[in-house]
Amino acid sequence: LALNPWDVVLCISGTIISCENAIVVVVIFYTPAFRAPMFLLIGSLATADLLAGVGLILHFAFVYFVPSEAVSLLTVGLLVTSFTASVSSLLTITIDRYLSLYNALTYYSERTVTRTYIMLILTWGASICYGLLPVVGWNCLKDLSACSVVRPLTKSHLILLSVSFFAVFAVMLQLYVQICRIVCRHAQQIAVQRHLLASSHYVTTRKGIATLAVILGTFASCWLPFAVYGLLGDYSSPALYTYATLLPATYNSVLNPVIYAFRNQEIQKVLWAVCCGCCSSALPFRSRSPSDV
């Protein structure tokens, strides 16, 4: 096959995604202090994005060096699984942030840990099921007219993925509105008692809201073009449009480590310690609300 520049760019994006998220996964996995629910969810997001980056690299390698329909199905299945897990992990983090504000007094309990594991199981279980669909036969290799803008995914499969994206985004937006209401209520309480209580909690919550706003804006701008195009396009649509909408979607996995991990002060401490050669498994951490991550 003639080398497609778009495929090269996607492969480069996959390399950047893999390197960034590999750092996050290693830091969280090898630091005992990062066993709190919020870090488990960040680790899930980083793992999903890491697999997405690896999937982009493998897809490029197999298309141009080991062309095979079977291998193509496996790499596409890996990409569907990883990107679905990435989007779903964003939703679980949003839910966790909402609950940390709504149930602030009971958030740090065994119930939160159990809920976190349940969300992780559901996230990865659903993502793996989505990814296995083209592998077990729901593909358009034998009927090109059934193909979507992403071969070998069928049109109905991509519509299902796009609708799922809109559902996830709608839930995240609704939770964002609820969090804003909670913040306003906290602000009023603090304003009334400003001579008795410090405003540090409100500052922390406000910072979390700002972070969530960045997350929603980044999430929508990266994935919305591809989700809309997945609903409107079909196998006869120009490949240029597919690449032009799919590439921004990969940028979400590039930005996720920056938004969630590298901005976190605890993770920054570990990274600086590793860079300075003084890494310790017993680094002191202060308790932080997920809204401050």
Solvent accessible surface area in square Angstrom, and as a share of the most:
residue,aa,sasa,rsa
1,L,173,0.86
2,A,96,0.74
3,L,110,0.55
4,N,45,0.23
5,P,94,0.59
6,W,79,0.28
7,D,19,0.10
8,V,47,0.27
9,V,60,0.35
10,L,15,0.07
11,C,24,0.15
12,I,96,0.49
13,S,8,0.05
14,G,0,0.00
15,T,61,0.35
16,I,82,0.42
17,I,0,0.00
18,S,15,0.10
19,C,78,0.47
20,E,33,0.15
21,N,1,0.01
22,A,35,0.27
23,I,81,0.41
24,V,1,0.01
25,V,37,0.21
26,V,78,0.45
27,V,13,0.08
28,I,12,0.06
29,F,132,0.55
30,Y,154,0.59
31,T,9,0.05
32,P,73,0.46
33,A,44,0.34
34,F,1,0.00
35,R,119,0.43
36,A,35,0.27
37,P,19,0.12
38,M,20,0.09
39,F,8,0.03
40,L,38,0.19
41,L,1,0.01
42,I,5,0.02
43,G,12,0.12
44,S,10,0.07
45,L,3,0.02
46,A,4,0.03
47,T,47,0.27
48,A,0,0.00
49,D,0,0.00
50,L,37,0.18
51,L,58,0.29
52,A,0,0.00
53,G,0,0.00
54,V,52,0.30
55,G,0,0.00
56,L,11,0.05
57,I,56,0.29
58,L,63,0.31
59,H,51,0.23
60,F,36,0.15
61,A,32,0.25
62,F,57,0.24
63,V,39,0.23
64,Y,42,0.16
65,F,148,0.62
66,V,80,0.46
67,P,103,0.65
68,S,47,0.31
69,E,107,0.48
70,A,65,0.51
71,V,35,0.20
72,S,29,0.19
73,L,23,0.11
74,L,107,0.53
75,T,5,0.03
76,V,8,0.05
77,G,5,0.04
78,L,49,0.24
79,L,24,0.12
80,V,13,0.08
81,T,18,0.10
82,S,0,0.00
83,F,21,0.09
84,T,23,0.13
85,A,0,0.00
86,S,1,0.01
87,V,15,0.09
88,S,22,0.15
89,S,1,0.00
90,L,1,0.00
91,L,33,0.17
92,T,9,0.06
93,I,10,0.05
94,T,1,0.00
95,I,48,0.24
96,D,2,0.01
97,R,5,0.02
98,Y,36,0.14
99,L,31,0.15
100,S,7,0.05
101,L,10,0.05
102,Y,131,0.50
103,N,60,0.31
104,A,49,0.38
105,L,182,0.91
106,T,87,0.50
107,Y,8,0.03
108,Y,138,0.52
109,S,47,0.31
110,E,135,0.61
111,R,190,0.69
112,T,4,0.02
113,V,49,0.28
114,T,74,0.43
115,R,58,0.21
116,T,0,0.00
117,Y,111,0.42
118,I,91,0.46
119,M,21,0.10
120,L,29,0.15
121,I,125,0.63
122,L,119,0.59
123,T,10,0.06
124,W,53,0.19
125,G,33,0.32
126,A,51,0.39
127,S,0,0.00
128,I,83,0.42
129,C,83,0.49
130,Y,45,0.17
131,G,2,0.02
132,L,88,0.44
133,L,49,0.24
134,P,0,0.00
135,V,53,0.31
136,V,110,0.63
137,G,50,0.48
138,W,89,0.31
139,N,33,0.17
140,C,1,0.00
141,L,35,0.18
142,K,203,0.86
143,D,74,0.38
144,L,100,0.50
145,S,71,0.46
146,A,38,0.29
147,C,4,0.02
148,S,4,0.02
149,V,19,0.11
150,V,32,0.18
151,R,133,0.49
152,P,3,0.02
153,L,5,0.03
154,T,10,0.06
155,K,50,0.21
156,S,58,0.37
157,H,0,0.00
158,L,2,0.01
159,I,61,0.31
160,L,67,0.33
161,L,32,0.16
162,S,4,0.03
163,V,79,0.45
164,S,31,0.20
165,F,12,0.05
166,F,65,0.27
167,A,55,0.42
168,V,21,0.12
169,F,44,0.19
170,A,57,0.45
171,V,67,0.39
172,M,0,0.00
173,L,80,0.40
174,Q,97,0.43
175,L,24,0.12
176,Y,48,0.18
177,V,56,0.32
178,Q,46,0.21
179,I,3,0.01
180,C,38,0.23
181,R,144,0.53
182,I,8,0.04
183,V,15,0.09
184,C,81,0.48
185,R,118,0.43
186,H,30,0.14
187,A,30,0.24
188,Q,125,0.56
189,Q,92,0.41
190,I,25,0.13
191,A,51,0.39
192,V,121,0.70
193,Q,73,0.33
194,R,157,0.57
195,H,161,0.72
196,L,148,0.73
197,L,98,0.49
198,A,81,0.63
199,S,53,0.34
200,S,75,0.49
201,H,87,0.39
202,Y,51,0.19
203,V,71,0.41
204,T,39,0.23
205,T,1,0.01
206,R,126,0.46
207,K,77,0.33
208,G,4,0.03
209,I,24,0.12
210,A,57,0.44
211,T,6,0.03
212,L,3,0.01
213,A,43,0.33
214,V,84,0.48
215,I,3,0.02
216,L,13,0.07
217,G,42,0.41
218,T,20,0.11
219,F,0,0.00
220,A,19,0.15
221,S,75,0.48
222,C,9,0.05
223,W,23,0.08
224,L,68,0.34
225,P,54,0.34
226,F,21,0.09
227,A,3,0.02
228,V,60,0.34
229,Y,29,0.11
230,G,0,0.00
231,L,60,0.30
232,L,143,0.71
233,G,5,0.05
234,D,56,0.29
235,Y,119,0.45
236,S,83,0.53
237,S,31,0.20
238,P,70,0.44
239,A,64,0.50
240,L,98,0.49
241,Y,113,0.43
242,T,14,0.08
243,Y,39,0.15
244,A,46,0.36
245,T,23,0.13
246,L,35,0.17
247,L,20,0.10
248,P,35,0.22
249,A,0,0.00
250,T,0,0.00
251,Y,92,0.35
252,N,3,0.02
253,S,2,0.01
254,V,30,0.17
255,L,71,0.35
256,N,3,0.02
257,P,5,0.03
258,V,65,0.37
259,I,13,0.07
260,Y,2,0.01
261,A,1,0.01
262,F,52,0.22
263,R,97,0.35
264,N,1,0.00
265,Q,77,0.34
266,E,4,0.02
267,I,1,0.00
268,Q,65,0.29
269,K,93,0.39
270,V,4,0.03
271,L,41,0.20
272,W,172,0.60
273,A,10,0.08
274,V,81,0.47
275,C,105,0.63
276,C,94,0.56
277,G,70,0.67
278,C,80,0.48
279,C,83,0.50
280,S,48,0.31
281,S,74,0.48
282,A,86,0.67
283,L,37,0.19
284,P,110,0.69
285,F,59,0.24
286,R,134,0.49
287,S,92,0.59
288,R,5,0.02
289,S,29,0.18
290,P,4,0.02
291,S,4,0.03
292,D,12,0.06
293,V,5,0.03
